Amino acid sequence: MNLKFREAIESDITTLVALLADDELGAKREDLSVPLNHRYLDAFQSIDKDANNELTVVESNGDLVGMLQLTFIPYLTHTGSWRCLIEGVRIAKTHRGKAVGAKFINWAINRARQRSCSIVQLTSDKQRPDALRFYESLGFEATHEGFKLRI
């Protein structure tokens, strides 16, 4: 399988939203209406302008089959280090179980190293046990309990 990692472009947005909506949880929170909800384009443009955010896609033989977002965050803790937050990870159902996700996450870890990060962190919904096992298999540890407040 020939994989290519590249920065997302505006014309990818519809496919990215479809990836985000293609599971039980995503189907409840994403908007697949046509025309596409303008908030997706607004978010893409904000990410694209921010030097500390990268929206990356993976292609297999020219088809977009995955996505993730990296956010680089400076901290005072850990002697003023930088962290890389991985969010919005999705791999197309047709490409799961083929090591695409592992290669993509390893690519993201290497990107964090390039940006001099000392920690890579991510969250995954507790309702996704397969994803939790996947991240643990890559060496991630569930060291903290996370909290969210919807406002």
SETOR-153107 format. One line per 3 residues: for each residue y, z, x of N, C-alpha, C, CB. Coordinates in steps of 0.1 Angstrom, whole numbers, plus 5000, padded with zeros to 4 digits. Glycine has a CB too. Layout:
Y:Z:X:Y:Z:X:Y:Z:X:Y:Z:X; ...
END
This chain:
4988:5000:5008:5000:5000:5000:5012:5000:5009:5000:5012:4990; 5021:4991:5006:5033:4989:5014:5045:4997:5007:5037:4974:5016; 5049:5008:5013:5060:5016:5007:5073:5015:5014:5056:5031:5007
5083:5014:5007:5097:5013:5012:5106:5024:5006:5103:4999:5010; 5112:5032:5014:5121:5042:5009:5136:5037:5011:5119:5056:5016; 5144:5038:5000:5157:5033:5001:5166:5041:4992:5158:5018:4997
5179:5039:4994:5189:5046:4985:5189:5039:4972:5203:5045:4992; 5190:5047:4961:5191:5041:4948:5204:5033:4946:5189:5052:4937; 5203:5023:4938:5215:5015:4935:5217:5015:4920:5214:5000:4940
5229:5012:4915:5232:5013:4901:5223:5006:4892:5246:5008:4899; 5218:4994:4896:5209:4987:4888:5195:4993:4886:5207:4973:4894; 5192:5004:4894:5180:5012:4893:5180:5022:4881:5177:5019:4906
5192:5025:4876:5193:5036:4867:5184:5036:4855:5208:5037:4863; 5183:5025:4849:5174:5024:4837:5160:5028:4840:5175:5010:4830; 5155:5022:4851:5141:5025:4856:5140:5040:4859:5137:5016:4868
5150:5046:4866:5149:5060:4870:5149:5069:4858:5162:5063:4879; 5157:5066:4848:5157:5074:4835:5143:5073:4829:5168:5069:4826; 5137:5061:4829:5124:5060:4823:5114:5068:4830:5120:5045:4823
5115:5069:4844:5106:5077:4852:5108:5092:4848:5108:5075:4867; 5120:5096:4847:5123:5110:4843:5118:5114:4829:5138:5112:4844; 5117:5104:4820:5113:5107:4807:5098:5105:4805:5120:5097:4797
5091:5101:4815:5077:5097:4814:5067:5109:4816:5073:5086:4823; 5070:5120:4809:5060:5131:4808:5064:5140:4797:5060:5139:4822; 5056:5149:4794:5058:5158:4782:5072:5165:4783:5047:5168:4781
5075:5170:4794:5088:5178:4795:5100:5168:4795:5088:5186:4808; 5099:5158:4803:5110:5148:4804:5113:5141:4791:5107:5138:4815; 5103:5138:4783:5105:5132:4771:5114:5140:4761:5091:5129:4764
5114:5153:4763:5122:5162:4754:5136:5162:4759:5115:5175:4754; 5139:5159:4771:5153:5162:4776:5160:5149:4781:5152:5171:4788; 5153:5138:4782:5160:5126:4786:5163:5117:4774:5151:5118:4796
5172:5108:4776:5177:5099:4765:5175:5085:4769:5193:5102:4763; 5165:5078:4762:5162:5064:4765:5169:5054:4756:5147:5063:4763; 5179:5059:4749:5186:5050:4740:5192:5038:4747:5197:5058:4732
5194:5027:4739:5200:5015:4745:5212:5013:4736:5190:5002:4744; 5224:5011:4742:5227:5011:4756:5225:5025:4762:5241:5006:4759; 5222:5025:4775:5220:5038:4782:5231:5047:4781:5217:5035:4797
5228:5060:4779:5239:5070:4778:5247:5070:4790:5232:5084:4776; 5260:5069:4788:5270:5068:4799:5269:5080:4809:5284:5067:4794; 5264:5091:4805:5264:5103:4814:5255:5100:4826:5259:5115:4806
5244:5091:4824:5236:5088:4836:5244:5080:4846:5224:5080:4831; 5252:5071:4842:5260:5063:4851:5270:5072:4858:5267:5051:4844; 5276:5081:4850:5286:5091:4856:5279:5099:4867:5292:5100:4845
5267:5104:4863:5260:5113:4873:5257:5105:4886:5248:5119:4867; 5252:5092:4884:5249:5084:4895:5261:5082:4904:5243:5070:4890; 5272:5079:4898:5284:5076:4906:5289:5089:4914:5295:5071:4897
5287:5101:4908:5291:5113:4914:5281:5116:4926:5290:5125:4905; 5268:5113:4924:5259:5115:4935:5262:5105:4946:5244:5113:4930; 5264:5093:4943:5267:5082:4952:5279:5085:4961:5268:5069:4945
5289:5091:4955:5301:5094:4963:5300:5106:4972:5313:5096:4953; 5291:5115:4969:5290:5128:4976:5281:5126:4989:5284:5139:4967; 5287:5129:5000:5280:5128:5013:5268:5138:5014:5289:5130:5025
5268:5148:5006:5257:5158:5007:5247:5156:4996:5263:5172:5006; 5247:5145:4990:5237:5141:4980:5231:5127:4982:5243:5142:4965; 5218:5126:4981:5212:5113:4983:5202:5111:4972:5205:5112:4997
5203:5100:4964:5193:5097:4954:5185:5085:4960:5200:5092:4941; 5172:5088:4962:5163:5079:4970:5152:5075:4961:5158:5086:4982; 5148:5062:4963:5137:5057:4955:5126:5052:4965:5141:5045:4946
5114:5051:4960:5103:5045:4968:5098:5033:4960:5091:5055:4970; 5096:5022:4967:5091:5010:4962:5077:5007:4968:5100:4998:4965; 5069:5002:4959:5055:4997:4964:5054:4982:4960:5044:5006:4957
5053:4974:4971:5052:4960:4969:5063:4955:4960:5039:4956:4963; 5075:4960:4962:5087:4955:4955:5090:4962:4941:5086:4941:4952; 5080:4970:4936:5082:4977:4924:5087:4991:4926:5069:4977:4916
5097:4996:4919:5102:5010:4920:5092:5019:4913:5116:5011:4913; 5086:5028:4922:5075:5036:4917:5078:5051:4918:5062:5033:4923; 5090:5055:4923:5093:5069:4925:5107:5072:4928:5084:5075:4936
5111:5084:4927:5125:5088:4929:5125:5103:4933:5134:5086:4917; 5136:5107:4940:5139:5121:4942:5154:5122:4947:5130:5127:4953; 5159:5133:4945:5173:5136:4949:5173:5147:4960:5182:5140:4937
5180:5144:4970:5182:5154:4981:5197:5159:4981:5179:5148:4995; 5198:5172:4981:5211:5178:4982:5212:5187:4994:5215:5187:4969; 5221:5185:5003:5222:5192:5016:5233:5203:5014:5226:5183:5028
5229:5216:5016:5237:5227:5012:5240:5236:5025:5231:5235:5001; 5252:5238:5028:5255:5248:5039:5254:5262:5034:5269:5245:5046; 5249:5271:5042:5248:5285:5039:5253:5294:5050:5233:5289:5036
5258:5305:5046:5261:5315:5056:5249:5323:5060:5271:5325:5051; 5239:5324:5051:5227:5331:5055:5219:5323:5065:5218:5334:5042; 5209:5329:5071:5201:5323:5081:5209:5317:5092:5192:5312:5075
5219:5325:5097:5228:5321:5107:5236:5308:5105:5221:5321:5120; 5241:5307:5093:5249:5295:5089:5241:5282:5089:5260:5294:5099; 5229:5282:5085:5221:5270:5085:5223:5261:5073:5206:5274:5086
5218:5250:5073:5218:5240:5062:5204:5240:5056:5222:5226:5067; 5204:5238:5043:5192:5237:5035:5192:5223:5028:5190:5248:5025; 5180:5218:5026:5178:5206:5018:5171:5210:5005:5170:5195:5026
5177:5207:4994:5171:5209:4981:5166:5196:4976:5182:5215:4971; 5153:5196:4972:5147:5184:4967:5146:5186:4952:5132:5182:4973; 5151:5177:4944:5150:5178:4929:5147:5164:4923:5164:5183:4924
5143:5164:4911:5141:5152:4903:5130:5143:4909:5154:5145:4902; 5119:5149:4914:5109:5141:4920:5100:5135:4908:5100:5150:4929; 5098:5123:4909:5090:5116:4899:5082:5104:4906:5098:5110:4887
5070:5103:4903:5061:5092:4908:5056:5086:4895:5050:5097:4918; 5056:5073:4894:5051:5066:4883:5036:5069:4881:5052:5050:4884; 5032:5071:4868:5018:5074:4865:5008:5065:4872:5016:5074:4850
5012:5052:4873:5003:5042:4879:5001:5044:4894:5008:5028:4877; 5009:5053:4900:5008:5055:4915:5005:5069:4919:5021:5051:4921; 5002:5078:4909:4998:5091:4912:4984:5091:4917:5000:5100:4900
4981:5101:4926:4968:5102:4932:4965:5092:4943:4958:5100:4921; 4976:5085:4948:4974:5075:4958:4982:5078:4971:4979:5061:4953; 4986:5091:4972:4993:5096:4983:5008:5092:4984:4986:5092:4996
5013:5085:4974:5027:5081:4974:5036:5093:4974:5030:5072:4961; 5033:5103:4965:5041:5115:4965:5041:5123:4978:5036:5124:4954; 5030:5124:4984:5029:5131:4997:5037:5124:5008:5015:5133:5002
5036:5111:5008:5044:5103:5018:5059:5104:5015:5040:5088:5018; 5063:5105:5002:5077:5105:4999:5082:5119:5002:5078:5103:4984; 5075:5130:4999:5080:5143:5003:5081:5145:5018:5070:5154:4997
5071:5140:5025:5072:5140:5040:5083:5132:5045:5059:5135:5046; 5086:5121:5039:5098:5113:5042:5111:5122:5040:5099:5100:5034; 5111:5129:5029:5123:5138:5026:5124:5149:5036:5121:5144:5012
5113:5155:5040:5113:5166:5050:5119:5160:5063:5099:5172:5052; 5115:5148:5067:5120:5142:5079:5135:5139:5078:5113:5130:5083; 5139:5135:5066:5154:5133:5063:5161:5146:5065:5156:5127:5049
5156:5157:5060:5162:5170:5062:5163:5174:5076:5154:5181:5054; 5153:5171:5084:5154:5173:5099:5165:5165:5105:5140:5170:5106; 5166:5153:5101:5177:5144:5106:5191:5150:5103:5176:5130:5100
5192:5157:5092:5204:5164:5088:5206:5178:5093:5206:5163:5073; 5197:5182:5103:5197:5195:5109:5195:5207:5099:5210:5197:5116; 5187:5204:5089:5184:5215:5080:5173:5224:5086:5179:5210:5066
5173:5237:5082:5163:5246:5087:5153:5250:5076:5170:5258:5093; 5157:5247:5064:5149:5250:5052:5149:5239:5043:5154:5263:5045; 5137:5235:5037:5136:5226:5026:5131:5234:5014:5126:5214:5030
5138:5233:5003:5134:5241:4991:5133:5231:4979:5143:5252:4989; 5126:5235:4970:5125:5228:4957:5120:5237:4946:5115:5216:4958; 5122:5233:4934:5117:5240:4923:5108:5230:4915:5128:5246:4914
5098:5236:4908:5090:5228:4899:5087:5237:4887:5076:5224:4906; 5088:5231:4875:5086:5238:4863:5072:5244:4862:5087:5228:4851; 5071:5257:4858:5058:5264:4857:5048:5257:4848:5061:5278:4853
5053:5248:4839:5045:5241:4830:5038:5229:4836:5053:5237:4818; 5040:5227:4849:5035:5216:4857:5025:5221:4868:5046:5207:4863; 5014:5226:4864:5004:5232:4874:5000:5222:4884:4992:5238:4866
4998:5209:4881:4994:5199:4891:5005:5198:4901:4991:5186:4884; 5017:5198:4897:5028:5197:4907:5029:5209:4916:5042:5195:4899; 5027:5221:4910:5027:5233:4918:5016:5232:4929:5025:5245:4909
5004:5228:4925:4993:5227:4935:4997:5216:4945:4980:5223:4928; 5003:5205:4941:5007:5195:4950:5016:5200:4961:5013:5183:4942; 5027:5207:4957:5036:5212:4967:5030:5223:4976:5048:5218:4960
5021:5231:4971:5014:5241:4979:5005:5233:4989:5006:5250:4971; 4999:5222:4985:4991:5215:4994:4999:5209:5006:4983:5204:4987; 5012:5207:5004:5020:5202:5015:5027:5213:5023:5031:5193:5008
5023:5225:5021:5028:5236:5029:5039:5244:5023:5032:5231:5042; 5044:5240:5011:5055:5248:5004:5049:5261:4999:5061:5240:4993; 5056:5272:5000:5052:5285:4995:5061:5290:4984:5052:5295:5007
5055:5296:4974:5063:5302:4963:5068:5316:4967:5054:5302:4950; 5079:5316:4975:5083:5329:4981:5093:5336:4972:5089:5326:4994; 5099:5329:4962:5110:5335:4954:5107:5333:4939:5124:5330:4958
5112:5341:4931:5112:5339:4917:5125:5333:4913:5109:5352:4909; 5125:5321:4906:5137:5314:4902:5142:5318:4888:5135:5299:4904; 5155:5316:4886:5161:5319:4873:5170:5308:4870:5168:5333:4873
5171:5305:4857:5181:5295:4852:5188:5300:4840:5174:5281:4849; 5200:5297:4838:5207:5300:4826:5214:5287:4821:5218:5311:4829; 5210:5283:4809:5216:5271:4803:5229:5275:4797:5206:5264:4792
5239:5267:4800:5253:5270:4795:5259:5258:4788:5262:5275:4806
END
